[in-house]
Amino acid sequence: MKMMFLNAWWGTRGSVLWKYIGEESKRIDIFCFIETGEKFKAKCDEILPEYTSVSTVKDVFEEVEHSISVYVRNGIKILKSETILDNDIYTGASLFTEIEKDGKKLNIASVHGVANPGDKLDNPKRLEQSRIIVDYMAKIKGAKVVGGDFNLEKDTESVKMFEKNGYRNLIEKYKIETTRNRLTWEVWPDNKQLWADYLFVGPEIKVKSFEVPKNEVSDHLPLILEIEE
């Protein structure tokens, strides 16, 4: 089974992004998109007719709304979908999706962490955000994947919290050099940040491959995970 986590930047890249999603649909079973919105979802519904989607939208204090959409290939059951972090306007958003394929369940949390302040360092709300997601997932049995745009630097306690709770940090394990590209660096030349996106897997997950293709379909790079079924 293959899945992709991608901050889609509201579809800003237009045809470049739509072509990429269409091509990747030949091999990706689950798309976890961040920064979606109604126009983006309408286009994805057109490009991905053989998928079923679930979504969440949240207003975050002094930020553009946080929206997350998960597209699951038909034939894979969506057993449950629920919003995490929905009661606090000072944290980001997360969408939990439980799926089942061939009798095996997988629990996925797609995350869009709070963006402000732009330093991506620890603060009380970012720490609370990670804690709430960790605690929510701890109550769920079975294989777990947590990924998305966390808006965090690598060495923060907000990232390490997942590692301390038994998750493998695939950005660290696979020595990924960056999850961003020039589309963001050119906007913020005096604040070149290399990381924002992470993918954490629980001990039950057997990773077949993990890649972060260097492309410009968004101002974030895709995270692509293949797991043994």
N, C-alpha and C positions, 0 to 999 in steps of 0.2 A: 504494500500500500504506500502510495506517495502523497505527500501533502506539501502545500506551499503557504508560507506566511509572507504577506507583502503589504506594506503601507502603500496604497495605490495613489495617494496624493490627489484624491478627488477626481482621478481620471485626467489630470492636467496634461499628460503627454499624448492624449488623444489616440490617433491611429497606431502610433508606435506601441502603446500599451494594449490596445484591443487586439492587434495582430499577435502580440506575444501571448496574451491569455488564450486566444484561440489555438495557437500552436501547442501551448503547454497542456491544453485540455486533452490532448492525445495520450498523455502519460500521468497527469495529476488527477488523483481521486478526490482530494479535498482542498479547496482554496479557502484560506482564511485571510480576508481582506480587511485592512484598516483604512480609515478615511474614505468612506464610500459615499453615502448620501443617495438621494432618490434618483438623480440622473445617472450616476454610476451604476446603481443596481438595475435600472431599466436597460442599460446597454449590456450588462452582464447577463441578464435574463435572455437577451437576444443572442449573445455569443455562446452561452452555456445552456442550451435547451434541455440537455440530458442530465441536468443537476437540479437538486432541490436546495433552497436557501433558507437560512434563518438569520435574523438581524437584530441589532439593538442600537438605540440612539440615546445619548445622554448629554445634557447640558453641563458643562464644566465652567467654573468661575473664571471669567475674563479670557476664555479660549473659544475657538470655533468648536461647535458641537463635536463630540467624539462618537463616531459611528463605526460599527463593525458588522461585516457580513460574511457568513460562512456558506460556501457552496459545496454540496456533497453529491457525488455522482449517484444517479439512480441505480438501485440495486443494493446500496448501502443504507441501512435504516437509521433514521434520526430518532432516537428514543427519548431524548430530552434536550431542551434548550432553555437556559436561564441566565439572566443578567446578574453579574457580580459587581460590587462597588456601586450599586444604584442609589444608595441613600446619602451620599456625601458629595456635594458639588465641588469640593476641593481635591478630590482624587479623580483619577482617570476612569476608564471603562474597561470591562472585561465581559466576554460572552462565553459561557460554558455550554458545550455541546457534547452529548453522549451519543455515540454511534455504535452500530453493530453490523458486522460482516461475517458471514459464515459461522454464526454463533459466538463470535468473539467480540467483546466490547472494548471500546477505546474512549477515554475521557479527554477532551480537549478544552483548554482555556485559551482564548484569543484575547490579547491584551493591548490596550492603547493607554500607556501611562501618561500622567499629567505632564504637560510640556513646560509650564512655567515654574520656577525661573529657568532660563535657557542654559544654565550651567550644567544641568543634568547630574547634579550632585545630590547626596542624601539631604533630606529635610524631614521633619516629622510626618508630613502627609505622604511622602514617597515611601517612607519606612512602613507607615500604616497600610498603604496600598499593597505592598508586597506581603505584609503579614496577613491581611484579609484574604488574599488569593491563596496563600499557602495553607491557611486554616480551612478555607472552603474546600480545597482539593484534598486535604488530609482526611476529611470525613467520607470521601468517596473511595470505594474499593476498585481495584483493577489498574490497568495500564493508563498512564497519564502523560500528556504532552501539554506544555505551557509555552506559548510563543507569541511574538508580535513586536510592536514598537513600544518599548518600555520607557524611552526617553531617559536613559540612564547611562552613565559612564561605567566602564568595566569593573573598576575597583571599589564600587560603592557597596555598603552593607545591604542596600536594597536588592542588589544582585546576588551577593553572597548568601543572603537568607535562603534562597532556593537551594543552593549547593549544600548548606548546612542542614537542610531538611530532606536530603537524599536524592536530589535531582542532579543529573549530569548537565553541565553547561556546555553545549556543543560548540558555542563560539570559542570557548577556551580550549576544549578538547581538540578541535580541528584547527586551532591556531589561525582563526579568521582575522585578517588584517584590518578589515573595515566592513561596515554594513551601509556606508553612505557612498556618494559619488560627487562629481564636480557640480552637479545641478544644485547641491546645497552649499558646497564649499565656495562657489562663485558668489553666492548671495551673502555669505558670512565669511569673507576672507580673513578677518582678524580673529575668528573663533572657529578654527577648523576642528570639528569633532569627528572622530572616526567611527564611533559606535552609538547605537541607539536601540538596535534590534537584537533580540536574544531568543534562543530556543532551548528549553529545559525539558529533559525526559526523565521519567521515573525509572526505578530499577527494573521494572517488568518489561521495559521497552528494549527490543533487540534492534539496534540500528544497522541497516544494510548500507546506507550511504547518507552523507550530508554535504550539501554544497551551497555556496553563496555566489551565484553567477554575477560577474561584473558587467552590468549593462546600464542603460539609461531609460528604462521603462517608467521610472519614477525617480524621486530624489532619495529613495531608499532602495537597497538591493533586496531581491527575493531570498528567502531562506527556504531551501527545499530538502525535505526529509523523506527518506524511504525506510520503512520498518518491515521486519519479518512478520508475516501474518500467522 
